[in-house]
């Protein structure tokens, strides 16, 4: 009986490892994108302002995401207010300034926003889709990335667990 | 020689002897008749509906432009849906950012905002569909909570009920319509979600959220279409008890008798601007591949009814649309059918406007999507019989 239990648990563990491998593979090309490529993209969409993304979490989304994404963004807003070492910023793909203004005011979000008015992210192929979050480490490398709206725990994401 | 077919038929069934004589005398004629009969029924089954008329010339003539004013409650972005109250005084839009239904007077001034994001009695998680009836009551289907909420035009909650609790179908978003105190919606049967052509099409729901009946047949075009589309558009003529439905990816439409729940017609034709993907698009197809496959294909965004016309609003998904997600980058085409004869009349390509609604011989179309200059143009449908 014990042997069966151990065997079934082993199978579950093997499956979990297998599937976690699949998830990593799915996003693997996007871990290869360099900090420079991202900084160039931000430079292009932010009136040619130079930025560094070291120790930054970028939340990348369109202006009309669903409720779970908004809930997670609010938890990142709270995290940002209390964090000295890691800053959180948003990239919103939206043509009109007022649309973003309404989003920030209505949802009471205080994060800094870069507006991608021409949806140029799609051409850069920096991410597979939106909404997604990207964590750049202290060297500006993409350390973690995952969809927004799945978990509301910023620390878990930053530590990659 | 005179042939009494009635008598002969009786003899054939009763006496083989006479039957053989019949075949000897009239066999060729009879066989030809049977072959023609079979061919006729086969054609009936396989034909795609096709009606055509070139006797009417239609033009859209702009008669007004209304700027929708930003009021005390700023709006950020509207879905491409608009409902108009029966007397035309109120215009309703589904706001994407605030998740509220915004009501404006027909001069563009702000009237009210209905609902707010949340799980409370008068709150909504997702506005999946909304509509206004002749008493100016606004029904909102909250798809996330599966609730039907009914409000006054000023935003006071009238009722809030769980909907489709035991239903074996799902309501498709955007097309819940008031019909004689009930709500009608297009549906997909849960067990047919992988074979939608087997599904029923329409459901009537009571205002307390319970299901009255589900009926109709899915458009068989879904079998030959290369997209897995479940959304059927809906327009209802309450006065004449008829419903028009149109699968989002199909050039064909259906007309249903709402009193007897029977199909009256499967009609329509493939018009010049219609284009479907050349290869199959499945849920497994990657986003970038989907974008390539559906580039320059057409979908139907709305269907409209006026006294004279059934109108399909077709959109062409251009490369620019995929590059920019800018609504105005989609090409818009209106396809007109005569409601009396169900014949195709013509399609009109629109320049720079996106139609959202029709009422009393007029088309209401967005001229500017910028929330600071959100503008609705009103266009009269002008008809000349040639």
Boltz contact constraints between the chains, C-beta under 6 A:
constraints:
  - contact:
      token1: [A, 64]
      token2: [B, 77]
      max_distance: 6.0
  - contact:
      token1: [A, 64]
      token2: [B, 96]
      max_distance: 6.0
  - contact:
      token1: [A, 67]
      token2: [B, 125]
      max_distance: 6.0
  - contact:
      token1: [A, 95]
      token2: [B, 326]
      max_distance: 6.0
  - contact:
      token1: [A, 96]
      token2: [B, 370]
      max_distance: 6.0
  - contact:
      token1: [A, 96]
      token2: [B, 371]
      max_distance: 6.0
  - contact:
      token1: [A, 98]
      token2: [B, 371]
      max_distance: 6.0
  - contact:
      token1: [A, 98]
      token2: [B, 372]
      max_distance: 6.0
  - contact:
      token1: [A, 99]
      token2: [B, 76]
      max_distance: 6.0
  - contact:
      token1: [A, 99]
      token2: [B, 77]
      max_distance: 6.0
  - contact:
      token1: [A, 99]
      token2: [B, 371]
      max_distance: 6.0
  - contact:
      token1: [A, 102]
      token2: [B, 74]
      max_distance: 6.0
  - contact:
      token1: [A, 102]
      token2: [B, 76]
      max_distance: 6.0
  - contact:
      token1: [A, 102]
      token2: [B, 97]
      max_distance: 6.0
  - contact:
      token1: [A, 103]
      token2: [B, 76]
      max_distance: 6.0
  - contact:
      token1: [A, 103]
      token2: [B, 97]
      max_distance: 6.0
  - contact:
      token1: [A, 106]
      token2: [B, 98]
      max_distance: 6.0
  - contact:
      token1: [A, 119]
      token2: [B, 324]
      max_distance: 6.0
  - contact:
      token1: [A, 119]
      token2: [B, 325]
      max_distance: 6.0
  - contact:
      token1: [A, 129]
      token2: [B, 287]
      max_distance: 6.0
